[in-house]
Amino acid sequence: MSNPLAPGWLSAPGDANALHSGIWPASMRRDDTGALEVGGVAVTELIERYGSPLYVFDQDDLISRAQSVQAAVSAACARHGITGSVYYASKSFISGHVVSWIEDAGLGFDVASAGEMAIALAGGANPDHLEFQGNNKSADEIAQAMSAGVSTIVIDAPIEAARIQAIASAMDTRQKVMIRVNTGVHADTHDYLATAREDQKFGLSPEEAIALVSVIRDSSHLDFVGLHSHIGSQIFRTEGFLEAATRMVQAYQQVRREGEAFTLNLGGGFGIAYTEADEPMELAHLIDTIVDHVAALCTTEGLPIPNLAFEPGRVISGPAGVTLYTVGVTKPVTVHEGDQVATRLYVSVDGGMSDNARPALYGANYSARIASRTSSESPALVRVVGKHCESGDIVVNAEYLPGDVAPGDVLAVAATGAYCYSLSSNYNVVGRPPVVAVSGGSSTLMVAGETLDDVLARDQGLSRGQG
């Protein structure tokens, strides 16, 4: 029976042990004991070896997703005789292991800081497969990118064009650049995830971008290679992508030169399923639709079709990851809802907003299951919360779990491979959890967790006192 406190999109399940398809890593299933396993490794074994909380990646699932995106873009573009490139959005999650997997799958890397660039390069990425962007790239970061041979720098403001020109001149080199265009498309997503609305920090209006192209072409050490657009993240509808592509083709028409190689980078932002209510678009079909749309517009206008690029991140790393927690406290809370009285079961775990800030930032919803066992108890409406001193420290806002969920149970939260570790913090002086990869029945430590000693070691006041 549904709980009146449950949101409208959440239905009480017939089986609160079942895994909804399309949300969990491809290899996740229950073993003969009822415990979940991923990559052939039981979650209880992972907790015993690495501790809790723990980020876990299905290595084969992440690689397969990267390969699928690359294949979809390549095939869609090849039908129109153009080149299609894919740049993995490193901000979703990056580590040395992921760099090697993504590089082997044939993708490039979209990096937005010196740190992301450093991990990509140290992990073996070809510098010519990197594009560097961001709204406030420092002179030092730009110089580092040029010294490393990063292929393309995406300009976000006119002042950056002058900055890159000056640095390239001083280094006696030429640098390929694109311009980020704020198309003004209002993507159907959370305000904080929409990156192409007029009143925000990213990019230039089409008119400003077109004017800047002339400045760049007159610059002695810059090579203009195309236009870049990104309208937001976690988008489920095609209309925004197609409208942005239309406006980018219009800008392309005004700045193109005969015989000049040109690329339109149409960004990423493809949504994934976090709950059973989410219905993301089939990615290959979405890519086909966007590419065919650009080709049709160019054909109508008598334009050569430009090469195209995309920047997926979440759709590759997100569903491949889960986070494991251990339950510490459970507490039923009685709530008066209109004329009704209902109970919500609060389930406190040993992590929280320090390892997943998205619910607090965006009101993001997630799915959870008891991972260490199955239960025949009836489903109860729960709110999974963290251990931090914030009432907004929510991990899963609303979910149905077996009513006997109890201290010591291991919980798995789905689709945490993107923007969870990347946004993690040391709030309340809590160390970041380790990150592991699983494949073929074995596990590999990807990123070591932080102990309390690690966190305290950075406090120079404490260091002096100990000396």
N, C-alpha and C positions, 0 to 999 in steps of 0.2 A: 504494500500500500504506500502511495506517495505521501511524503511529509509536506505539510503546507508551507514549511520554511524553504523548501527546495525551489530553485529557479525554474522557470517554465521550460527551459530546454533540457533539464535533467529528469530522466525517467527512472523509476525504481526498477532495477534489473531483476529478471527471473533468477539469475545466478550471479551473485556478487563476487564469485571467483573467476568468472570468464573474462577473457581479454578481448576487448573490442578491436576488430580488425582495422588496420590502417593507422593505428595510434602507436603501437608498441614496436620495438625492433623486430626485424624479420625473423630472427632465430628464437625469439622469446616464447617459451612454452612451459608447461608444468611437467615435472618429472614424476616418477612413480610414487614418490612420497607426498606429492602435492605442492612441493616447493617450486618456485619459478627458477628456470635456468635460462641463460642467454649465452650465445656462442658455445653452447655445450657445457657451460660451467654453472653450477648451482649458486644462487645468490647467497645462500648461507655460507658456502665455501669462500666466496669473495669477501664477505663481511669478516669472517674469521681471519682471513689472511691480511686484509688491508684496513679493516676498521670501518666505522660508521660515523658520519655519512660517507657516501662514496659515489662518485660519478663513474658510470660504466658505459663504454661505447661498444656496440656490435661492429667490429672492424669490417667484416664482409658486407654488412648492410651499408655502411658509409661509403665504402669503395664502389659498391654496385650503384648507389644513387649518383655518385659523381660520374661514373661511366655512362649512366643513362642520360644525364643532362647533356654531357658532351656529345653523345650519339644523336640525341634529338636535335640539338642545334646544328650539328654538322650536316645531318640529313636534310633538315628544312632549308638550310642555306644552299646546299649543293644543288637542290632542285631548281634554284634560280641562278646558278652559276656564280655564286658569291662565296666568300669565306665567312664562316661563323666561328667566333671565338667565345670561350667561356672562362671567366675569372672568378675563382672561388672567393666569396666575401669572408676574408679572414676574421673579421670582427665577430662572426658568429661563434667560432672556436678555432684556435690555431695552436698547434704544438708540433714538435719535431716529427712525431710519427705521422700526424695528419698531413704535414707538408709532403712527406715522401709518398703517401698514398695518393694525394691529389696530383702531384707531379707525374707519377706513373700513369694516372688515368688520363693525362693529356691536357689538364686544365692549367690555366695561369692563376695568378693571385691578385686580388684587389686588397691592397694594404692601406691603412689610414693613419699610421703612426710609425715613428722610427722603431718602436718595439715590435710591431707586427712585421715590419720589413726585416728586422734583424732575425726574427725567428724563421721567416720564410727563407732567407738567404743561408742561415746556419743549417737549416734543415735540408738544403740541397736544391732549392728552387733555382731555376735558370733566371738570372736577372732580366733577361729579355722577355720573360713571361710575367713580369710584374707591372702593375700600374699603381701609381701612388696618388692618393687623393685625400681630401680633408679640407675644412674651411679655414684652417690656421696653421699651415705648414711653415715651420720656422726656417730661417736661412740655413741653419745647421742641418736640419732634416733634408732640405732640398739638396744641399751639397753632398750629404751622405748618399742620397739616392743617385745622384749623378756619378759619384765616384764608384758606386757599385755597378753602374751600367743599367739601372732600372729603365725599362723600355719607354714608359709614357708617364708624364705627370699631368694630372687633371687640374686645370686652373679653376679656382672658385671665385676669384675677384680680380679686377684689373690690376690692383697693386701686386698681385702674385706674378702676373706676366712680366712686370718690370723687375721683380725680385729674381725670377728664374733667368731672365735675360742677363742680368748683371752677374749672377753666379756662373752661368755658362760662359760668358765672355771672359771672366777672370780665369776660368779653368780651360779656356780655349777649346771648347767642345760645343756640339750642337745637341739640343734636347728636343725630343718629340713631345708635343703637348696637345691636349684636348681641352675643350671648354665645357664646364658643367652648366647646363641650361635648366633653369627653373621654369618648367612648362606651364605652371599654374594649374595643373590638373589636381583636383581634390579627390585623392584616393579614398576609397571606402575602408578606413581603418582608424585606429586610435589616433588622436591628435598628435601625440608624441612620436608616432610612427610614420606620420605623413611628412614627406620631405620635399614636396613640390608645390606647396601653397605659398602665396605671394609673401606673406609676412613671416618669414623664417630665415634661418641663416645660410642655407645652402644655395649656391649657384647664382646665375644671372638671368634676367628676363631674356626672352628671345631677341629683343631689340638690342639690349646691352651686349649680348653674346655676339651678335652679328657685327656690331661696331668694333668689338675687341678683336675679331678675326683679322681685320685690316691692320690693326696695330701689330699683331703677332707676325703677320706676313711681312711687315716692314722691319721686323727685328732681325738683327744679323745672326743670332745664335739660336733661334727657335724655329722648329718645323711644326706647322699646324697639320694635324692628322685626323681631326674629327670632332664630333660633338658628343656629349655625355648627358644622360638623363637618368634620374632615379626618383620615382614618385612616392615611395614608402615601402612598408614591410607588412607581411601577414595579410596580403590582399587576396580575396576570394573571387573577385569578379573581373571579367575581361575588359569592361568598358574603359576603365582608367588607363590600362596599358595601351589600348588601341588609340585613345584620344591623344595620349602623350606621344605615341609613334607618329600620329598625323602631324602634330605640331613640330616634331623634330624633322620630319621630311620637309615641311614648309621652310624651316630654317636652313636645312641642307640645300634646298633649291636656291636660296638667296646667296649662299656663300661658296658653292662648289666652283671649282675651276676645271676647265677641260683637261683631261689627262691626269688629274691629281687623284692619287689613292685616298679614299675617304672611308671613315668608319663611323657609324652611328652606334654608340653604346647605349642600350636601352635599359640597363640596370637589372635589378632583380626584384625582390619583394614578394615572391610567390608563396602563398600561404600553405600551411600544413595543418593536419588535424591534431588538436590537443584534447578534444573531447568527442564523444559520439555525435554531438550536434554539429560539428564542423564538417563541411563538405568542400574540400579543396578541389581545384580543377586538375584534371589529368594533365601532367606536365608536358608530355610530348604533343598533345593536342593544343595546349596553350601556346607553346613555342611555334607550332605550325601556323596557328591563327595569326600571331603577331608578325611572323616573317612574311606570310602570304599577304597580309594587309600592307606592309611596307612595299612589297613588290608591286602590288596592284596600284598603289598611289603613284609610285615612280613611273610605271608604265603609262598611266593616264596622263601624267605631266611630261612624258617624253624624256625622263631622267634615267641615267644609268643607275642601277640599283647599287647602293653602297654596301660595303662589307658591314656585317652586324656583330655586335658583342653583347653578352649578357653577364650578370653578376649574381648568381644564386649563392646563398649561404645556408640559411635556415633549412631549405628543402633538402640539402645534402646532409648536414650534421644533426639537425633537430630530431627527427624520428629515430635516428640510430643510437640515441643516448637515453639512458634512464638514470635516475638518482635513487640510491638506496638509503633508507633511514631506519633507525630503531625507535620503537615507541617507548616513551618514558612514563607518561601520565595520560589517563583518560578521564574525562569528566563530563557527565550529562548536564546540560544547561537548559532550564525551562524558559521558554519564550512565549509571551502573549502576542499572538498575531490576530488582530481584530478581535472577533468573538471566540477565537480558538486558542487553545493552549497546546503547544507542541514542544518537543524536545529535540535539541541538536546535541550530538555527541562530539565534544572537542577531543581531538587526538593530538597530543603534543609529541613532537619528535626531536631528535638531537641535532637538528640543523635549523634552517629557516631562511630568513631574508638575506643572510650573509652568503648563502650558496645559491639562492634563487630570488633575485630582486624583482622579477617581472610581475608577480601578483601585486606587490606594493606600488610599482611604477605605473603599470598599465591596467591593473585589475584583471590580469591574465588568468584564465582558467586552465586547470590541469586535470588529468585522470590519475587515479591511484588504485592499487590493489595490495592486499596482504600477500607478501612474497614468500614467506617462510612456511606457509601451510595453506590448506584449504579449510573451509568451515561450512557446516550445514545450517548455521544460524541464519535467521531472516535478516535481510539488509536493513541497516540503520543509516540515517542521514548523518554524515560526519563533516566536520571542518578540520582539516589537518593544519596544525599551526606549529610554529617554530618555538625556540627557546629564548628568543630575544625580548628585550624590554620595550616592546611596541605592540599596541593592540592591532596594528596593521601587519604584523608578522604572520602572514598567512601563506601556507604552501599550496594547499588545495582548498579553495573556498567552499565547494560543495561537491560531495561525492557520496555514493552509497557503498558501504563496506559491511561485511558480516558484523552483526551486532555484538559478537564476543571479542572484537579486536581488543588487544590487551597489552600491557607493558611487556616488553621483550619481543613482540612481533616485529618482523622486518617488513617495512612498507616499500613498495616500488612506485615511483612517480614517473610517468611516461613523458617522452618527447622533450627531454631536458638537455639535449645535445647542443642546442644553440642558445647563446645569450644567457647562460646560467653561470658556468665557470667564468666566462668573459666579464660578467658584471659582478662577480663575487667580491667580498670585502672581509675585513677583520672586525666588523661591528661587534661590540661587547667583548673585544679581544678574543675572538674565536678564530682559529686557524682555518684556512681554506682546505677542503677535503682533497684527497688524492684523486687522480683520474686514471682509470685502467681501460685497456682494450681486451676484448675477449674474441677468440676465434678458434675453431677446431678443438674445443675442449680444454684450452689453456688460456691463461691470462698474462698480460704484460703491463707493467707499471708505465704509464705515459708521462704523468706529472706527479711528482712526490707531493704528499700532503704537508701542511705546515703544522708543526708542533707548537705548543705554547712557548717553548724555548726559542723557536725560530722567530716568533712574533716579538718576544721580549728583547731579543738580541738587537733589534733595530733602535730601541729606546736608549739613546746615548746618556740620558740621566741615570738610568739603571746601570749601564756599563760603568760609568764613573764611580757610582756608589759601590759597585762590586770590586773596583780596583783599589 
